[in-house]
Structures are given as structure tokens and as C-alpha cells.
Amino acid sequence: MADKPTRIYPCPQCKKPTRWDDNPWRPFCSERCKLIDLGDWASERHSIAGDPDAPTDDLDDLS
């Protein structure tokens, strides 16, 4: 059986070419890039757009 070709993708944070096989921080190239991305989500520099018409009144019912 032939070996699979090595997959190389750009790190989403720094764009450095990154191997995916045996990379514990995949899709990032390093733990540093992974933590930078996590910090961006935590500080709300990244977000996922939601439904602008979603009611927010339901949140009061949860308390």
C-alpha cells in the first residue's frame, strides 16, 4: 500500500505552511497560533453572525 501524500495547509492565523499529519494543534501550526485565535474569539474580535430578527426578550424568561 502506498504512503499517503503529506497534506500541507496554511495556518489560519499566520499563514505559515503547516503539515496536518501528527500536528496536535491542527489546523494551526503551533500552540501559540491556536491560543492567539482563542483569544480573538474570547475578546469578540471573531464572531458568528446570528439572525438579526431573533427575539432577545426570551432571555429574561431564563432567570
RANOR-V711061 format. One record per residue. RES is the residue in three letters. PHI is phi as a letter, one per 20 degrees, with the letter a starting at -180 (999 if undefined). OMEGA is omega as a letter, one per 30 degrees, with the letter a starting at -180 (NA if undefined). NEAR is the number of other C-alpha atoms within 10 Angstrom. Layout:
# RANOR-V711061
res->RES phi->PHI omega->OMEGA near->NEAR
res->RES phi->PHI omega->OMEGA near->NEAR
This chain:
# RANOR-V711061
res->MET phi->999 omega->a near->3
res->ALA phi->f omega->l near->4
res->ASP phi->f omega->l near->5
res->LYS phi->f omega->l near->6
res->PRO phi->f omega->l near->7
res->THR phi->f omega->l near->9
res->ARG phi->e omega->l near->10
res->ILE phi->c omega->a near->12
res->TYR phi->c omega->l near->16
res->PRO phi->f omega->l near->15
res->CYS phi->f omega->a near->19
res->PRO phi->f omega->a near->16
res->GLN phi->e omega->a near->16
res->CYS phi->d omega->l near->12
res->LYS phi->m omega->l near->12
res->LYS phi->f omega->l near->14
res->PRO phi->g omega->a near->14
res->THR phi->c omega->l near->18
res->ARG phi->f omega->a near->17
res->TRP phi->e omega->a near->17
res->ASP phi->f omega->l near->11
res->ASP phi->l omega->l near->7
res->ASN phi->d omega->a near->12
res->PRO phi->f omega->a near->11
res->TRP phi->d omega->a near->15
res->ARG phi->g omega->g near->17
res->PRO phi->e omega->a near->17
res->PHE phi->e omega->a near->25
res->CYS phi->e omega->a near->23
res->SER phi->b omega->l near->17
res->GLU phi->f omega->l near->12
res->ARG phi->g omega->l near->12
res->CYS phi->f omega->l near->18
res->LYS phi->f omega->a near->17
res->LEU phi->f omega->l near->14
res->ILE phi->f omega->l near->13
res->ASP phi->f omega->l near->17
res->LEU phi->f omega->l near->13
res->GLY phi->f omega->l near->13
res->ASP phi->f omega->l near->12
res->TRP phi->f omega->a near->13
res->ALA phi->f omega->l near->11
res->SER phi->e omega->l near->10
res->GLU phi->m omega->l near->10
res->ARG phi->f omega->l near->9
res->HIS phi->d omega->l near->12
res->SER phi->b omega->l near->10
res->ILE phi->d omega->a near->7
res->ALA phi->f omega->l near->6
res->GLY phi->d omega->l near->7
res->ASP phi->f omega->a near->7
res->PRO phi->f omega->a near->6
res->ASP phi->e omega->a near->6
res->ALA phi->f omega->a near->8
res->PRO phi->f omega->l near->8
res->THR phi->d omega->a near->7
res->ASP phi->f omega->a near->8
res->ASP phi->f omega->a near->9
res->LEU phi->f omega->l near->8
res->ASP phi->f omega->a near->7
res->ASP phi->f omega->a near->6
res->LEU phi->f omega->a near->6
res->SER phi->e omega->NA near->5
